Amino acid sequence: MWLSKLDVSTWNLRILGYFLRKIVFLTVIFSNSDPNVIGRKYFDFLYTYRHMPRYLRVDRGNETGIMTAIHAYLIGQVGDFDDPIDSVIFGKSTSNKIERWWRDLHERLEGYFKEQLKALLDNHLYDPENVQDRKMLAYIFIPVIQRECNTFVNIWNEHRIREQKDLLLPVGIPDHMFDFPETYGAFKDGFPLTEENLRDTAEASGVLEGSIDFLEEDERNLFGTVIPFPETIKCSDAVKSYLTLKRRIP
């Protein structure tokens, strides 16, 4: 499982060249290396907002290939670059503007679940080489972690960022800065997207072909007969729910 982030720096809201720090989505996914999954998540984001960033900043890696292709293709349709690939900036994730946010996430959320998962592994209750074990674990934990991530993102976007010494970034509430950039001497950059733009891109990239669900429909239905609503499981009950599922599904 992997936490996938897209911060507002990719939306390119700018104040004198510095980026605001709103998290527009945080998604828990089954694979950190499948370009189809990463590309689909980016496409879903564009489909929801109907506005694309001028620049996309990504790590160099095969997993970002389809996402990069989608971005460059759309820029070629609606942007103003001589070469659309110039709208893609490659760089290490450690150079982004929200490293403090990731530290907070680890301290308040990620570490908690890692302890649970490590206990399962150490007690031989989870075999990472067993496909069934991996699917059952993901069925239980992904919805629970996603719910907690959504809550964490909402809290972050609604809290006030204080001025930090030697850090030249805007001060304020991320949601407000994002919605009203003019108040902070900024402007919303990027390009609007139409239904036709998105449909054309989906056809050209094939990003909507097939399912990105980590479970087959019959597997999800089977697991649902034991634990029908995993997204409602309390964080403290996730391990117990996984063990129940493992015990009752051969």
N, C-alpha and C positions, 0 to 999 in steps of 0.2 A: 504494500500500500504506500501511497505517496501523496504528499500534500502539494497540490499544484496552485501556484499563485499568479495573479496578474494585478499589479499595482497601478496606481493612477499615472505613474511615469510613462506607461505605454499609451495612455490616453493623451499624453502630452499637454496637460494643463500646465501653463508655464507662468512663473513669476520671475522675471529677470533671469531666466534660464534654469531656475530651480523647480523641482517637482513637488506637487502636493502629495499627501500620503494617505489617500483613501484607498481602501481595498475594495475592488469592484466585484470580485468573486474569489472564493477559496473552495476548491473541490478535492475531495478525497477519492482517489481512483485506485484501481486494482494493479495497474502497471505504471512504472515510471519510464518505460522504454518503448511503448507502442505509439508510433507517430499518428496512427488513426484515432486513438483515444484523445491525445493532446490536441490534434487538429479539430476534432469534433467539439471539444470543449471551447476552443477559441471561436469556432463558427457559431456555436450556440450563444456565446456572449455577443457577437456582432448581430445576430438575428434579434436578440432581445433589445439591444440599445439602438440599433439602426443608425449607428454613427461609429466610424472607425478612427483609430488614432493615426496621426501622421507618421509616427515612428513606432516600431515594435522592437523591443530589446529582448534578446534571448541568448541563452547559452549556445555554444556550438555543440551540436549533437544530433544524431539521427532522429531522436524523438521529437525534435522541433521542425523536422523537414516539411511536413504537410501544413503545419501552422504557418511557417514562413512562406510557403508557396501560396496559400490562401491570401495572406496579407499582400504579398507582392502582386498577385493577380488582380486583386481589388484595387490596389493603388494604381495599377495600369489602366483600370477602367474609370476611376473617379478622381484620381490624384493629379498632381502637377509636377511629378518628377520626370526628368528625361529618361532615367533608368529606374524602374520601380524597385529594384533590389537595393537601391540607396536608402530606401525607407526602413530597411532592416539593420539594426545595430547589434553586433555580436559582442558579448562581453561576459565576464565571470559574474555569477550571481552574488559573490561576496562584495561586489562593487555597487550594489543597488542601494537605494536610499532608505530601506526599511529593515535593516539588520536588527535594530532594537526591537522591532515588532516580532521578528522571528524568535528572538531570545525570550520575550514575554510569552509567546505561544508555547515554547518548549517548557518554560518554568511552570506555567499554569495548566497546561493541557497535555502536550505530547509526552512529557516525562511520566505523567500519571498512567497513561495507557501502555507505555513501554514497560513499566514495572509489571503490569498485569500480563502482558505478552511474554515477558522474560520468565515469569513464574510458570506459565504454562509449558514453556520450552524446557526449563530446568527440571520440571517434574514429569517430563515425558508424556504430557497430556496433549501435546501438539507436535506433529511431525511435519516440518516444512517441505519434506520431499513427497508427502502424501497429498495428491491432488484433492481428494475429498476433504481432508483436514483444512487445506487452504481455502476451499470454497465455503465450508461451513464457518470458518473464522471470519472470512470477509462478509458473509451474509449477516452475521451478528454485529461485527465491529464497525464496518463502514457506515451504516446508517447512524449508529450511535455517535461516532466521531464526527460525522458530517453535521449532525445536529449541534454538537458542542462547538464546532468550528463556526457555524452560522451565528451562534450566540456571541462568540468571541469577536467576530468581525463586526457585528452590530454595535457591540460595546465600544470597540476601537473607533469606529467611524463616527460615533456620537460623543466621544470624549474630547476634551480640549487639550491640544498639544501645546505645551509651554515652550517658551523660548529656551534654547539650549546654547550654552557658551560655545563659541567657535563653530557653530553649525548654522550655516546660512540657508535656512529653510523657513517657509511660511509658518506662522503661528495662528492657531484657531482650531475649529472643529472640522474634521475632514469632510463630513457630509455638507456642511454649510459652504466651505471653501470650494467644493466641487460644483455645487448647484449655483453659487453666486460668485464666480471668479472675479467679476468686475469690482466687487467690494474690496478685493485684495490687490487691485491693480493688475489683474491677470486677464486672460481670455481663453476661451475653449477652442482649441485647435483641432484639426482633423477634417473628416469628410462625411457628409450624410450618405446613407445607403438606402436604396430602394429595394422593393421586393424582387424586381427584375435583376438587380445587381447580385443579390444573394442567391437567387435561383440559378443564375448563370454560373456563379462560382461553385455552387454545390454540384452541378452537372459536370463542370470541367475538372473538379478535384476528386469527385466520387466520395466526398467526405460523409455523405448521408447513406452510403450503401452499406448494408449489413448492420449488425447490432454491436454496440460497444459494451453491452452488459456482460459481466464476467460469469454470469450463470445462464444456462439454457432455460427456456421457459418451464420445462418439466421439472428441472432441478429446483427452481424458485418455488414452484407450486408445491413440490414435495416438502421442502424445508418449511414452507408456510403452514403446512398441516400441524407442525409442532410449535413453531414460533411465528404466528401470523403477522405481527407488526413489530419488527425488530427496531424500528426507529423510535419506539416508545420505551425501550428498555432503559432502566436507570444505569448510569455509568458503573455503579458499584455492583450491578447484577450482570454485567456483560459476560464475565467469565463463567458464571453459573449457567447462563443461557446457552453459551457455546457448548458446555459439557452436557447439558440436557439434550441439545440437538445431536451431539456426537453419540450419546448413549442410545437415542431412540431411532436414529437413522442408520441402518446397517452399511 
